[in-house]
Amino acid sequence: MIETLRRSLAGLLLVSLAGLANLSCEQYEYVSSYPGILEVRLKAANSRAGSLLPFDPANAFVMTLRSLEVVERPPVSLPIYSDLNAIRRNPDGDFFNCLHPLARDSAFILGRVYSPPLTYTQLLFTVQVSPFVSVRNPFTGFPNLIEVRQDFQTEAFQQLPAAGQQPFAIRVETDRRTVVTVTFDLDSSLVRRTEWFQYRPYFYISSIEIF
């Protein structure tokens, strides 16, 4: 009698364990969205390109990018680094020459990141500019240095508006690339004085495209 009871209990235990194993291996349906890519580019707007500050690889007005991020809703944010494989930004910042023809053509990439399909409502960044503009003298071939003065010496953390100060939405979609173009308006940012420029930073988002 006792032996029969032992066998029954052992069989019941094995059946229970098998059932638990089947439950643990059961596949549940779930939705996992594939990411998209968010890319931020730099464009320089400069109506003085034909005279005082021409676009030329030999000329230089350097912008140092310290940080870049998008915000879905505070405090939910996504940092953007130099490329898709980067895990942090260069501690010295990333340098971009705003008088290079690549800046005129929106070819400088400030950063790229994989992003879940979300809509971001803010783009924030920290930048610093060079204290000099270097322009090659067409007669001597040597650079002329023009001092750049600003009201603050520390870098500024800025929330970028869209053109015309309108609110915007940066939408990232699954398996697609969203390209945000940030325009650095040199005409508004560099105010000409007698022997120097007054720097008043003016950046804005000029376009958002999805490819």
Residue frames as qw, qx, qy, qz and C-alpha x, y, z in Angstrom:
[[0.000, 0.885, 0.466, 0.000, 0.00, 0.00, 0.00],
 [0.298, -0.817, 0.106, 0.482, 2.78, 2.42, 0.97],
 [0.438, -0.170, 0.596, 0.651, 4.77, 1.53, -2.15],
 [0.258, 0.606, 0.660, 0.362, 1.73, 2.19, -4.35],
 [0.108, -0.944, -0.257, 0.177, 1.23, 5.56, -2.70],
 [0.409, -0.596, 0.326, 0.609, 4.89, 6.48, -3.23],
 [0.395, 0.143, 0.670, 0.612, 4.62, 5.62, -6.94],
 [0.120, 0.802, 0.561, 0.169, 1.46, 7.70, -7.31],
 [0.231, -0.906, -0.046, 0.352, 3.06, 10.71, -5.62],
 [0.445, -0.369, 0.496, 0.647, 6.20, 10.36, -7.77],
 [0.335, 0.415, 0.688, 0.492, 4.12, 10.20, -10.92],
 [0.009, -0.915, -0.403, 0.012, 2.08, 13.25, -9.91],
 [0.359, -0.759, 0.165, 0.518, 5.31, 15.16, -9.19],
 [0.435, -0.079, 0.612, 0.656, 6.73, 14.31, -12.62],
 [0.213, 0.669, 0.630, 0.332, 3.53, 15.40, -14.36],
 [0.164, -0.938, -0.212, 0.221, 3.57, 18.70, -12.44],
 [0.414, -0.567, 0.354, 0.618, 7.21, 19.38, -13.30],
 [0.389, 0.218, 0.676, 0.586, 6.57, 18.64, -16.98],
 [0.086, 0.838, 0.522, 0.136, 3.63, 21.04, -16.96],
 [0.274, -0.874, 0.012, 0.400, 5.72, 23.80, -15.39],
 [0.463, -0.270, 0.527, 0.659, 8.45, 23.26, -17.97],
 [0.303, 0.510, 0.661, 0.459, 5.93, 23.61, -20.79],
 [0.073, -0.936, -0.335, 0.082, 4.60, 26.83, -19.27],
 [0.386, -0.721, 0.211, 0.535, 8.11, 28.31, -18.97],
 [0.381, -0.103, 0.638, 0.661, 8.84, 27.56, -22.64],
 [0.324, 0.714, 0.620, 0.031, 5.54, 28.92, -23.94],
 [0.297, 0.095, 0.231, 0.922, 5.95, 31.80, -26.43],
 [0.090, 0.740, 0.505, -0.435, 3.83, 34.87, -25.79],
 [0.406, 0.658, 0.349, 0.530, 2.96, 37.36, -28.51],
 [0.292, -0.747, -0.141, 0.580, 4.46, 40.82, -28.05],
 [0.470, 0.846, 0.135, 0.212, 5.22, 43.87, -30.16],
 [0.583, -0.513, 0.157, 0.610, 8.84, 45.01, -30.48],
 [0.423, 0.897, 0.079, -0.095, 9.26, 48.05, -32.71],
 [0.763, 0.150, 0.094, 0.622, 12.40, 48.32, -34.83],
 [0.246, -0.689, -0.081, 0.677, 14.32, 51.57, -34.37],
 [0.510, 0.822, 0.142, 0.209, 14.80, 54.36, -36.84],
 [0.629, -0.034, -0.055, 0.775, 17.83, 56.62, -37.25],
 [0.050, -0.971, -0.201, 0.116, 17.94, 60.24, -36.13],
 [0.659, 0.130, 0.113, 0.732, 20.59, 62.36, -37.86],
 [0.081, -0.935, -0.171, 0.301, 21.42, 66.01, -37.13],
 [0.654, 0.346, 0.203, 0.642, 23.27, 68.10, -39.73],
 [0.243, -0.668, -0.098, 0.697, 24.84, 71.56, -39.71],
 [0.446, 0.653, 0.372, 0.486, 24.24, 74.30, -42.26],
 [0.301, -0.433, -0.109, 0.843, 25.82, 77.77, -42.27],
 [0.288, 0.835, 0.438, 0.168, 23.79, 80.68, -43.65],
 [0.434, -0.514, 0.113, 0.731, 26.06, 83.49, -44.80],
 [0.467, 0.834, 0.291, 0.030, 25.05, 86.22, -47.26],
 [0.058, -0.920, 0.336, 0.193, 28.52, 87.77, -46.89],
 [0.865, -0.093, 0.428, 0.245, 30.13, 84.71, -48.50],
 [0.661, 0.630, 0.198, 0.355, 31.01, 86.66, -51.63],
 [0.177, 0.856, -0.171, 0.455, 32.97, 89.36, -49.84],
 [0.272, -0.735, 0.464, -0.413, 33.90, 89.54, -46.16],
 [0.541, -0.312, 0.749, -0.221, 33.49, 85.91, -45.07],
 [0.662, 0.339, -0.486, -0.460, 33.65, 83.68, -48.14],
 [0.941, -0.151, 0.281, -0.117, 33.18, 79.92, -47.91],
 [0.536, 0.657, -0.526, 0.070, 36.62, 78.46, -48.51],
 [0.914, -0.201, -0.307, 0.172, 38.55, 75.49, -47.05],
 [0.526, 0.257, -0.307, 0.750, 41.33, 77.97, -46.20],
 [0.248, -0.504, 0.132, -0.817, 39.01, 80.13, -44.08],
 [0.461, -0.209, -0.829, 0.239, 37.89, 79.17, -40.59],
 [0.398, -0.416, 0.258, -0.776, 35.31, 79.99, -37.97],
 [0.394, 0.037, -0.915, 0.083, 35.28, 76.97, -35.68],
 [0.667, -0.405, 0.048, -0.623, 32.31, 75.80, -33.66],
 [0.155, 0.215, -0.929, 0.258, 32.91, 73.25, -30.90],
 [0.714, -0.316, -0.329, -0.530, 29.96, 70.97, -30.15],
 [0.115, -0.387, 0.772, -0.491, 30.00, 69.80, -26.53],
 [0.290, 0.183, 0.892, -0.294, 26.66, 68.01, -26.24],
 [0.409, 0.042, -0.446, -0.795, 23.59, 67.24, -28.31],
 [0.106, 0.188, 0.947, -0.238, 20.31, 65.62, -27.30],
 [0.368, -0.308, -0.457, -0.748, 16.62, 65.42, -28.11],
 [0.207, 0.021, 0.708, -0.675, 13.82, 65.45, -25.55],
 [0.188, -0.390, -0.833, -0.346, 10.57, 63.56, -25.85],
 [0.413, -0.793, -0.216, -0.393, 9.10, 65.00, -22.68],
 [0.059, 0.597, -0.589, 0.541, 11.11, 66.23, -19.70],
 [0.224, -0.777, 0.534, 0.246, 13.05, 64.49, -18.28],
 [0.854, 0.147, 0.480, 0.133, 13.00, 61.77, -21.01],
 [0.248, 0.853, -0.326, -0.323, 15.89, 62.55, -23.37],
 [0.938, 0.169, 0.199, 0.226, 18.18, 60.80, -25.85],
 [0.257, -0.743, 0.372, 0.494, 21.85, 61.86, -26.23],
 [0.786, 0.615, 0.059, 0.027, 23.18, 62.01, -29.80],
 [0.577, -0.552, 0.405, 0.446, 26.84, 61.16, -30.42],
 [0.058, 0.600, -0.486, -0.632, 29.08, 61.53, -33.45],
 [0.453, 0.199, -0.729, -0.472, 28.06, 58.24, -35.12],
 [0.827, -0.227, -0.254, -0.446, 25.91, 55.16, -34.60],
 [0.833, -0.022, -0.493, 0.251, 28.71, 53.21, -32.89],
 [0.171, 0.454, -0.429, 0.762, 29.85, 55.92, -30.46],
 [0.535, -0.516, -0.654, 0.142, 29.08, 55.51, -26.74],
 [0.311, -0.765, -0.217, 0.521, 30.15, 59.02, -25.71],
 [0.400, 0.901, 0.042, 0.161, 31.20, 62.32, -27.25],
 [0.628, 0.343, -0.265, 0.646, 34.81, 63.49, -27.56],
 [0.462, -0.652, -0.398, 0.450, 35.67, 65.07, -24.15],
 [0.268, -0.299, 0.127, 0.907, 37.23, 68.02, -26.00],
 [0.469, 0.625, 0.229, -0.580, 34.11, 68.40, -28.14],
 [0.639, 0.319, 0.577, 0.396, 33.70, 67.95, -31.88],
 [0.113, -0.551, 0.143, 0.814, 34.98, 70.70, -34.15],
 [0.498, 0.605, 0.582, 0.218, 33.22, 72.07, -37.24],
 [0.239, -0.219, 0.196, 0.925, 34.49, 74.83, -39.52],
 [0.327, 0.681, 0.557, -0.345, 31.45, 76.97, -40.32],
 [0.258, 0.766, -0.240, -0.538, 33.22, 78.67, -43.28],
 [0.274, -0.184, 0.877, 0.348, 34.02, 75.40, -45.03],
 [0.434, 0.090, -0.485, -0.754, 31.94, 74.71, -48.16],
 [0.324, -0.191, -0.927, 0.000, 30.65, 71.55, -46.45],
 [0.009, 0.395, 0.600, -0.696, 28.85, 73.77, -43.93],
 [0.317, 0.291, -0.188, -0.883, 27.27, 75.76, -46.75],
 [0.514, 0.086, -0.696, -0.494, 26.03, 72.50, -48.29],
 [0.762, -0.344, 0.204, -0.510, 24.64, 71.02, -45.02],
 [0.804, 0.266, -0.532, 0.002, 27.18, 68.20, -45.28],
 [0.081, 0.382, -0.739, 0.549, 28.52, 68.30, -41.70],
 [0.687, -0.389, -0.575, -0.213, 26.90, 65.63, -39.52],
 [0.251, -0.623, 0.427, -0.606, 26.65, 66.74, -35.89],
 [0.322, -0.217, 0.858, -0.335, 25.49, 63.32, -34.76],
 [0.639, -0.008, -0.593, -0.489, 23.56, 60.12, -35.46],
 [0.284, -0.183, 0.809, -0.482, 21.71, 57.77, -33.14],
 [0.293, -0.270, -0.876, -0.273, 19.33, 54.80, -33.24],
 [0.294, -0.066, 0.363, -0.882, 16.00, 55.83, -31.80],
 [0.216, 0.380, 0.889, -0.134, 12.73, 54.09, -30.99],
 [0.035, 0.503, 0.545, 0.670, 9.78, 55.35, -33.02],
 [0.237, -0.645, -0.496, 0.531, 8.96, 58.46, -31.01],
 [0.208, 0.817, 0.222, 0.489, 8.17, 62.13, -31.50],
 [0.523, -0.276, -0.286, 0.754, 10.63, 64.52, -29.86],
 [0.014, 0.922, 0.376, 0.088, 9.60, 68.05, -28.98],
 [0.183, -0.948, 0.222, 0.136, 12.96, 69.66, -28.14],
 [0.837, 0.304, -0.145, 0.430, 16.53, 69.64, -29.44],
 [0.402, -0.903, 0.127, 0.081, 19.19, 70.86, -27.01],
 [0.834, 0.282, -0.131, 0.455, 22.88, 71.43, -27.52],
 [0.444, -0.817, 0.087, 0.358, 25.94, 73.00, -25.97],
 [0.709, 0.540, 0.098, 0.443, 28.32, 74.90, -28.28],
 [0.379, -0.756, 0.103, 0.525, 31.34, 77.17, -28.08],
 [0.637, 0.746, 0.085, 0.174, 32.89, 79.22, -30.88],
 [0.710, 0.073, -0.050, 0.699, 36.43, 80.25, -31.69],
 [0.200, -0.793, -0.179, 0.546, 37.60, 83.69, -30.48],
 [0.043, -0.531, 0.428, 0.730, 38.86, 84.42, -34.01],
 [0.775, 0.561, 0.263, -0.124, 37.69, 84.24, -37.59],
 [0.426, -0.421, 0.556, 0.575, 40.51, 83.39, -39.99],
 [0.638, 0.716, 0.234, -0.159, 40.14, 84.65, -43.57],
 [0.713, -0.020, 0.349, 0.608, 42.82, 84.11, -46.19],
 [0.069, 0.762, -0.107, -0.635, 44.17, 87.33, -47.70],
 [0.809, 0.512, 0.287, 0.039, 43.77, 86.98, -51.49],
 [0.350, 0.891, -0.273, 0.091, 46.85, 89.13, -52.14],
 [0.099, -0.679, 0.703, -0.187, 49.36, 87.63, -49.70],
 [0.713, 0.037, -0.687, -0.134, 47.88, 84.17, -49.23],
 [0.240, 0.043, -0.760, 0.603, 48.30, 84.51, -45.47],
 [0.282, -0.642, -0.709, -0.078, 45.32, 84.49, -43.07],
 [0.094, -0.447, 0.164, -0.874, 43.87, 87.61, -41.52],
 [0.312, -0.337, -0.829, 0.319, 42.56, 87.11, -37.98],
 [0.274, -0.500, -0.126, -0.812, 39.43, 88.99, -36.91],
 [0.007, -0.056, 0.791, -0.609, 38.61, 88.94, -33.21],
 [0.472, -0.453, -0.612, -0.445, 35.24, 87.58, -32.08],
 [0.048, -0.162, 0.591, -0.789, 33.90, 89.03, -28.84],
 [0.468, -0.438, -0.697, -0.321, 30.95, 87.66, -26.93],
 [0.398, -0.646, 0.120, -0.640, 29.00, 88.75, -23.88],
 [0.841, -0.422, 0.287, -0.181, 29.66, 85.43, -22.15],
 [0.137, 0.631, -0.758, -0.095, 32.81, 83.35, -22.12],
 [0.437, -0.082, 0.879, -0.174, 31.25, 80.08, -21.08],
 [0.098, -0.100, -0.838, -0.527, 29.48, 77.78, -23.48],
 [0.495, 0.026, 0.175, -0.850, 25.71, 78.13, -23.79],
 [0.202, 0.193, 0.960, -0.015, 23.14, 75.38, -23.47],
 [0.322, 0.208, -0.158, -0.910, 20.46, 76.17, -26.01],
 [0.522, 0.379, 0.745, -0.167, 17.06, 74.89, -26.98],
 [0.122, -0.093, 0.557, 0.816, 16.83, 75.19, -30.74],
 [0.502, 0.493, 0.372, -0.606, 13.67, 76.68, -32.22],
 [0.578, 0.425, 0.603, 0.348, 12.33, 76.05, -35.67],
 [0.225, 0.185, 0.268, 0.918, 12.50, 78.78, -38.30],
 [0.285, -0.515, -0.285, -0.757, 10.25, 81.65, -37.29],
 [0.156, -0.252, 0.669, -0.681, 10.30, 80.51, -33.66],
 [0.776, -0.110, -0.213, -0.583, 7.50, 78.01, -34.31],
 [0.653, -0.335, 0.646, -0.209, 7.16, 74.81, -32.23],
 [0.546, 0.422, -0.647, -0.325, 8.19, 71.64, -33.98],
 [0.880, -0.210, 0.374, -0.204, 8.05, 67.86, -33.69],
 [0.188, 0.548, -0.789, -0.205, 10.92, 65.55, -34.64],
 [0.908, 0.003, 0.199, -0.370, 9.31, 62.25, -35.60],
 [0.022, -0.451, 0.878, 0.158, 11.34, 59.05, -35.85],
 [0.872, 0.135, -0.013, -0.470, 9.75, 56.12, -37.69],
 [0.820, -0.213, 0.527, 0.067, 10.66, 52.42, -37.79],
 [0.722, 0.115, 0.508, 0.455, 13.37, 51.55, -40.34],
 [0.366, 0.831, 0.222, 0.355, 13.52, 55.13, -41.64],
 [0.543, -0.080, -0.152, 0.822, 15.99, 58.01, -41.30],
 [0.062, -0.945, -0.320, 0.010, 14.96, 61.39, -39.90],
 [0.566, 0.169, -0.013, 0.807, 17.34, 64.20, -40.87],
 [0.189, -0.919, -0.286, 0.193, 17.22, 67.41, -38.85],
 [0.544, 0.442, 0.013, 0.714, 19.15, 70.38, -40.27],
 [0.378, -0.779, -0.238, 0.439, 20.43, 72.96, -37.78],
 [0.452, 0.712, 0.113, 0.525, 21.25, 76.29, -39.39],
 [0.488, -0.507, -0.148, 0.695, 23.91, 78.55, -37.89],
 [0.287, 0.892, 0.283, 0.203, 22.96, 82.03, -39.09],
 [0.617, -0.103, -0.045, 0.779, 26.30, 83.81, -39.44],
 [0.086, 0.563, 0.240, 0.786, 24.64, 87.02, -40.66],
 [0.504, -0.747, -0.182, -0.394, 22.75, 87.38, -37.37],
 [0.847, -0.438, -0.155, 0.256, 25.42, 85.83, -35.13],
 [0.608, -0.139, 0.063, 0.779, 28.43, 87.89, -36.28],
 [0.100, 0.960, 0.259, -0.030, 27.74, 91.63, -36.08],
 [0.657, 0.346, -0.024, 0.669, 30.55, 93.62, -37.72],
 [0.305, -0.892, -0.083, 0.323, 32.27, 96.31, -35.66],
 [0.207, 0.907, -0.320, -0.181, 35.25, 98.41, -36.71],
 [0.232, 0.590, -0.773, -0.004, 37.98, 95.85, -36.13],
 [0.107, -0.086, 0.958, -0.252, 36.11, 92.91, -34.66],
 [0.465, -0.296, -0.654, -0.518, 32.85, 90.90, -34.64],
 [0.451, -0.219, 0.518, -0.693, 30.25, 90.91, -31.90],
 [0.276, -0.022, -0.943, -0.183, 29.03, 87.32, -31.41],
 [0.555, -0.010, 0.374, -0.743, 25.34, 86.79, -30.69],
 [0.143, -0.056, 0.972, 0.178, 24.58, 83.12, -31.27],
 [0.648, 0.279, 0.113, -0.699, 21.62, 82.38, -33.49],
 [0.003, 0.099, -0.967, -0.236, 20.89, 78.77, -34.37],
 [0.663, 0.156, 0.267, -0.682, 17.58, 77.34, -35.52],
 [0.514, 0.095, 0.843, 0.126, 16.12, 74.20, -37.05],
 [0.269, 0.411, -0.322, -0.809, 15.56, 74.89, -40.74],
 [0.700, 0.148, -0.479, -0.509, 14.24, 71.50, -41.89],
 [0.528, -0.193, 0.787, -0.253, 13.10, 68.06, -40.71],
 [0.648, 0.342, -0.468, -0.495, 12.94, 65.35, -43.38],
 [0.735, -0.171, 0.630, -0.181, 12.15, 61.63, -43.23],
 [0.410, 0.494, -0.650, -0.405, 13.70, 59.26, -45.79]]
